[in-house]
Amino acid sequence: MAIGDKVTTPGHVQLGELLLGRGTPYRWRSLTGWEDLPAFDSGSTPRPAAHGDILGRLLAQSRVVTVDDIVIRARPGEIGGVVQQLGDATAVTDDEIPLVVQLDDRGPLLAWVRVTARAVPVGRGYRVGTITGAAVQLTASDPRRYELLEHTARAGLPADEPGLDWNTGEDLLDAGLDWATAANIDGGLAFGTPGSTGTLTARNVGNAPAHPIIEFRGPVSMPSLTNLETGDALEYDLDLAVGDVLVVDTGEGTATLNSTASRLYTASARSVPETTFTLAPGTADMAFRAAPGSSDPAASVAVRWRSAYW
């Protein structure tokens, strides 16, 4: 199933496969921590001989989201099963699951969370089929929220255009350009197949930096991708054969060959740390390059990302 496939209207909250909100047995009244900024660690330090601080980076902590004052309703004979569904969906796990929230006409946003607390009051509500005051606390190790749609931009290595054919072969030495047109077909000069610039464009429409996933596909030697807006580059001193794929996850800081072997150690001296290669809000042009002489048209790079929001 697609992430957030059950979210169709404002007020819907989908945790994994469980939907809360309108049209479900689970109606919530309060959602804290979702529209708030997460807590930040400041790298600023006091100036030793002046007022104020030396400005440092702000690094966000985990985002804590609480779905509060949940009302659970079901027929008295079915309330146990409905509560069990909530319990199954909020079980303790080591891995994060998707949380999709749509508050208004802006559409849904996505975060990856783990359940860190759950409260379901036990009282007379069980007998009448209405339980009030339930709550679920969720913690996202990545405090950013993302749009559901994942974008992909691709590029090949730079390639020249063939240009005009002047027909200067041995048999056509004096032919020159062919201006003739076939019957019933618009003619004119053919400039050949367009070349490749080796560049691609990625647009982050959110307000937070996004970490892309980058896939280099062979055959190519020393593949690199440079953000032309910032000058940051990722470059790896290795040869990729036909069928080889090097996946660089900038969020996790990994570079994996064919889903099995780490190749972080092949990063060149001009390559920035993977986790610092981000897409700032706005548009970024990026250039795909390789070692001199490596120009196979089958080589490519793909950049995948979701726009990110605080």
N, C-alpha and C positions, 0 to 999 in steps of 0.2 A: 504494500500500500504506500502511496505517496505521503510525504510528510505533510501534516495539516490538512489531509483530504476531507476531514469531517467538519472543518470550520467553514461555515457558510454565512454567518451573520454577526453583527456586533454583539459582544457579550459572550461569545463562544471561547472556551479554553480547552485545548486538547493536550493531554499529557499522555504521550505514547499513543495508545489506541483508545483511551478513555476520553469521552467528550463531556464537558460540564457546561451548563448554561441552558438557554432557552430550548425547550423540547426534550430535555433529559431529566432523569430523576434527581440530578444534582444542580441546585441553583445557588450561586454564590453572590454575596453582597459587597465584598471588599477584596481588593487586590493591592497589596502593598509591595513596594520594591520594584515594580515593573516600569513605571514611568520615572522613577527616581534615579538620580545618578548614583553609581556605586561609591563606596568609600575609596579614597585614594591614599597611596603612600607618596609622600613628597620627598624629592631629592634635594630640596633647597636647604642651604646651611646659612647660619648667621654670618653676616659680614664681620670680620674681626675688628675693624676700626672705623665702622660707619654704620649709619642706620640701615635697617632692613636686612634682607637675605640675599645671598647669591643664588640666582634662580636655578633650580634643578628640574628634572623631569617629574611628571605626575604619572604614576603607574596605578591603574585601577585594581582593586581587590575583587574577590568573587561577588557576584550579585545574589542577594537573598530575596526570594519572592515568596510571599505568603498569600495563599488563597484562603480567605477567612470568612467566617460566618456562613458556612455552607449549610443549606437546608436539603436534607435527603428525604424524598417522598416516594412511597410505594404502597401497594396494597398490604395490609397487615401480614398476610401470609407470604408475601414476597420480599419483605424488607430485609430479611437475612441475606438473600441472594444479591440484592442491590448493594448492601454494605460490603459483601464479599468481593464484588467487582471493584469497588473502591479500594479495598485492601490489597487485591491482586495488583492493581495498577500503581499502587504506592508502596510496593514492597522495597526492601533495602537491596540495592545492587551496587556493584563496583563500577559499572559503566553508566555513562550519562545517556539519557533518552531525550527525544525532542519535546519541547514545550512550545506550543503555538497559541498565541493570544491575539484576538481581534477585539479591540476596544471600541472602534468607531469607523468612520468612512475612510480612514487612511489605509485600511486593510490589515492583514495579519502580519505578525513578526514572529521570528523563531529564536529560541535559545536552547542550549543543551544543558540539562539539569540532572541532579540526583535528588531523591526524596531524603530529607534530613529530619523531618518530624511529621507526625500525623496525630490528630486528636479527633475521636468520634465519641461524644458523650453518650453514656449508657443511662437511660432513664425510661420514663413512661412512654416516650416516643416510639419505642419498639412495638408497643402494644397497639398503637393507633396508626402506625405507618408513617410517622413524621419525626425526623431527628433534626434538631437545630443546634447550631453552634459548632459544627465540625470545622476542621481546618487542616490544611496541608502546607508544609514549608518545603521549599525547593531551593537548592543552591546550584548556581551556574559557575563553574570554574572560569569560563570565559564570560565576562560581564557584558559583552556586546550583544546586541540583538540584530538579527539578520532578516532580510527579505527572503521569502520562500524560494523564489526563482534563482537558480544558479546559472550564471552567464559563462559562456566560453568564447574566447577569441583565439584564432589560429594564424600562423604565418609559416611560410617556408623560407629558405635561405635566399638572399638577394640573387636575382637572375636578370641578365640583360635582355632587352627586347631584340628580336631578330632584325627588326627594321625593314626597309624596302628591299625587294629583290630587283637588282638592276640588270639581271639576265646577262651577265658578262662571262658565261662559261665559254668553252672552246667553240661549241656549235652556235652560240648566240652572241658572239663577241660584239657585234654592232647592233644588237637588238635594243638595248636600253630598257626603259620602263614600258610596261605593257598597259596602255590606256584603254584597250578594247574591252567591250562588255559582251557577255553572252546574251543570247536572245531572251527577251522578256525579263532580264535580270538587271537590277541597277549595278552598274560597274563602279569604276574608280580604282584608286590605288589600295592595295592590301598592305598594311603595315606589320603583319605578322601577329603571332600570339603575344598578348601583353606579358611583360616581365613581372618579376616579384620584387618588391621593395624590401622584403624581410622585416617589415614593421607591422605592429598590430596596435589596436587601441582598446583600453579598458576604462570603463566609466563606473565609478562608485558614487551612486546618487545619495548615499547616506551622509551622516555627520561624524562618523568614526572611521579610523583606518581599518582596512580589511586585509587579511592575510590570504593571498592567492595560493592555489596549488598549480604547479608548473610541470608539464610533461614534455620532456625532450625525446624525440623519436629518431632512431638512426635510419640510414647510415650517416654518421656525422662524427667529426673529431673536434674535441674541445668546444662543446656547445656552450653558448652564453646567451643571457637575456639581460638587456640593459634598460632601466627606466630612464627615458630621455628627459623626464621632468626633474629628477633628483640626481641622476648620474649613478645611482646604485646599480650594481651588476651582480649577477650570479653566473659563475663560470666554473666549469669542471674539466680537469685535465684527464680525459679518458676518451676512448673510442667506443662509439655505439655502433654495433653491426645492424644489419637489416633485421627488424623485429624487436630490437632492444628498446626498452623504454626506461628512462630515468625519471622518477617522480620526486619532485621537490615539494615537500609540505612546509611552507614557510611558517605556519602557525605552530607546528610541532618541532620545527627545526631539524627535519630529516631529509635525506637524499637517498632514495632506495632504487636499486637496479632490478628490474623485472620482478618486483614485489618480494624479493628475498634478501638481497645483500645490500648493506649500507655502503654508500660511496661518499660519505661526508669528507673523508680524508683526501678526496681528489679535488676539492675546492682550490682554485688558484689563488695567488696572492692578491689579485684585484677583486676577488669575490667578497662581498660583505657577509656578515653572519646571516644565516637564513631567516632568523626570526625578526631581523630588522628590515627585511624587504617587504614593504607594505604598499597598498594602494590607498593614498590619501583621498579624502573626499574630492570629487571632481574627475577630470579626464586625464589619463596618462597614456602617452605613446611609448611603446617599447620596441626595441630592436633585437632581432634574433641573428646571431653571428656564429661563426665557427673558425677553425684554424685555416690559414691560407691553403688553398688547394682543396678544401673540403666544401664541395658545392653540389652534392647530389640533390636533385630536385625532390627526391622522396623524403628527405629529412624535413622535420617540422617541429614546431613547438606549439603547445596548447596551454592557455592560461584560463583557469576556472576560478570564479569568485562569486560571492554574494555581497551585495551592498550592505554596509554595517552601520548600526545606529547605537548611540549611547542611551 
